[in-house]
Amino acid sequence: MSDRPAPGPLRDPAAFLAQQLPLQRQTVARHVLEGGAVVWLKRAGPRRSRTGYRALALAARVLRLPVLTPVPTPGGRAAIATEVRRLHELQARGVRVPQVLAAAEDGFLMADLGAPGQDTPSLAKELNHALPAGGGAVLALWTQGLATLADVHARGACLSQAFARNLVRCPDGRIACIDFEDDPAAVLPPALCQWRDALCYAHSTALHLAQAGVLPEARAAWQRWQAQPPYGPELQALARQTAARLAWLRHLPADRRWGRDAQRVRAAWELLSSL
């Protein structure tokens, strides 16, 4: 992502999109308008290979975990159309997402979630910055993200890739959701979509909890979260199934000798399990 100068206030978003889209090389670019307002332009990227989907589909079958069933992310114009549609649908349901200002086949323009002079850091960045402040600060941020998932699901929706990097903190302290190039609900039933969101969130945040020394507290909060509405027996069964079929992950080292990815996966299993 990069800043690109853009003259004048945005009186005609469609005209601005038509003018800037052919000039933009980056997939996503931030445009600062006169007066400090910010908009984002996202253009279609290359179409994506299906090799990774085949590998993930094989893993889902071998592990007997349908939650790992890959969700197509085709890239190109199809991804732009999917994201624009999903942003409109989520906004209509009351989910805080970027507002689409204008759209075309090859890209779209969206409003910034912040205010002039105020950033909207990702939850991943906020968790990193909170580590020196101690476990209470990390746990509070993490719990807010978990509550955001519950709110989205209670509105009958799901996210796309609910990693902490795709949850951003707005200037008013609330969390908004970004990045919707795929649509899990097109290929998975609702409970699997919800549990997929939960696994993405756990994978991207559990190591922060472990480093802050608050995994036991987070595990208790996680158990309470999946027992509350809108969740029911189907999601709770998926949670037990996942923890049981991934129990072998407990043998991964908790330190970095196998790399940070192994640490993340091990920490996520500890969060999901009922140790």
N, C-alpha and C positions, 0 to 999 in steps of 0.2 A: 504494500500500500504506500501511496505517496501523496503529498500535497500538490495540487495543481492550481495555479492562479486562475480565477474566473471573475471577469468584470461585472459590476452592477448587481442589483438585487435580482432574485429569480421571479420574474413576472410571468414567464412562459416556460414551464418545466419541459414540455414536449419539444419546444424549439431548442432549448439548451441541450437536451439529450441528443437531438438530431445533429447539432453542431459539434458537440464534444466526443460523441461515440467514435467517429472515424479517426479522431486524433489520439485516442487513448490507447496506449500499448499495454498497460497493466490490466490485470483482470479486475481489480478493484482499486479505485483511486478516490481520494478525498479532495473535494473542491471547496475552497474558501471563498465566499462571496463578499462583495462590498458590504461593510457593516459587521463582518465577522461571522455571519451565518455559514453553516457547513452543510454540504450535501455529499452524498456518495454515489458514484457511478460504477455499476458492475456490468461488465461486458461478458459475452459468451466466451468460454474457454474451449480448448480442444475436446473432442469426444474422448471418452475414457475406455481403456481396455477392459475386457470382461475376465481377464485372467485372475485378478484378485477375488472376484465374485465366486469363481469356480472353486478356488481354494477354501474360501469361507463356507461355501455350501457343503463341501466335503467335510470340513470340521464339524459343522452342525449335525451332519448325519452320523459321523463317527462318535461324537460325544453325546448324541441323542439330546441335543439342546436346540429346539426350534427357535429360541430367541436369537441364536446366532445366524439364522437365515439371512443372507445378504439382501439388502434393499438396493435396487438398481439406482445408480447415480450416473446417468448417461453423459453428462457434460453437454457442451454445445448449446444450441437453441432450446433443446428439450429441458435442460436444467434451468434456463432463464424462465421459460414458461411455467415450470413447476414452482419455482421460488416466488414468482409474482402471484400466482394463484394462491399459494399457501399463505403468503403474507396478508393478502386480502381476507382469506378465510379466518386466519387466526385473529386478525384485528377485529373482525366482525363478532368473534366470540369473546372479545374483551381481553385477549392476551396482549401484553405489551411487546410490540415488535416495531421495527422501522416502518414508517409510512411510505408507501409507494407514491411518488410524485408523477412519474411518467414511465411508460414502458414501450418497448419495441421488440422485434424478433431477436435482435442481437444484443440487447442489454436493457437495463432499466435504471432509473434514478430514484434514490430514496433519501428521506430526511435523516439528519443526524439525530441521535437519541439524547444528545447533550444540549448544552446551552453555550452561547459564545464565551470562549475562554475557559470552559469547564470540560474536562475529559470524561469519557465513559469507559473506565478500565474494565477489563474482563475479570470475572470472578477468580480465574486462575492467577492473574497478577495480584489481585487483592489478597488471596490466600498466601502467596509468597511473601508479600510485604508484611502480613500479619504475624508470620512466624516469630520474629524477634519479640513481639508483644506478649507471646505466651499462648497456652492452650485455650484460654477463654475466648480470646479474640478470634482464633482460627475456628473454634467450634461455633461461635455466633454467626460468622460468615457462612460456614458450611450449612448450618441449620436454615439460614435464610434461602440458600439455593435449593435445599430439599423442599422447603415450603413452596417455592416457586413451581417446582415440578407438580406438587399436589394441586396447586391452583390451576395450572394448565390442564391437568387430567380431569379435575372436577368440572371443567368447562367442556368436556367431551372432546378434547384435542390431545395431540402428542407433539413432541418436537421432532427434529430430524436427527441431529447428532448432539445429544445433551451433555457434551463435555463442558467443563468449566470455562474453556476458552470461548464458548458460544453463549455464555451468560454474561451480561455486562451490567455494571452498576451505574444507574442514572444519577444525575445531580441530586434528585430528591431522595436517594438512598434505595429506591426500589430496583428490582432486577428485571431487565428486559432480555429477550431471546433473539438470536440472530442465526443466519445460515440455514436455509431451507431448500437446498438443491435436490433433496429426495423426499419421498412421501411414504413413510413406513405403513400408513393406514391403507395404502393401495395393495399391499401384499401380505400384511399380517393382521390378525384379529386385535381388537382393542387392548386386551390384557397383555398380549405380547408386545404391543407398541409401548405401553406404559412401562413394562419391565425392561424393555430395551433402553428407554430413557434412563431408568434407574441404574442399569449396568454401566452405561456411558458415564453417568455422573459419579458412580462409585470408582470406576477405573481412573478417572481424572482427578479425584480429590482425596482418595484414601491415604496416599503417601503423605500428603500434608498433615492429615490427622495423626498418622503414625509419628511423624517427625515432631509434632507438637505434644505427643504423649497423651492424646485424648481419644484413642481408638475405642476403649471400653465405653466411654460416655456416648460417642457417636454410634456405636453398635446398639446401645439401648434406645437412642433416638430413632435409629433406622427401624428397629422392631416396632416401635410405637407408630412410626410413619406408615408402614405397610399394613397396620391393623386398623387404620382409620378410614372413613369414607374419603374418596370414592372407591377405595380398594376393597376387594372382596376375596372370597376363598380361592378363586382362580389365580389371582396374582400371588397370594400367599403360597399356593402350591408350586407355582413357578419358582418362587424364591427358595423354597426347600429343595426342589429338584436341582436348581443351579448349584446351590451350596454343596449338595451331596455329590453331584457328578463332577464337580471341580475340586473335590477334597484333596486330590493329589497335589494341588498347588501349595498346600501347606509345607511340602518338602522343599520348596524353593528357598534359597537363603534370604534372610531378611536384610543382609548387607548388600553392598554394591558389587560383589565379586562376579555376579552374572549380568551386571549392567542395571541401569535404572529402569528399563522396561520390566525386567523380572521383579524388581522391587515393587513397582506399581501394581503388577498383577497379584503378587503375594499379599500386599496390603489390602487390595480390593477384596480378596477372598476372606481375609480376616474380618473385614467389615461386614461381609455378607453372612458369615458363618455364625453359629450360636455357641462359640467357644466359651 
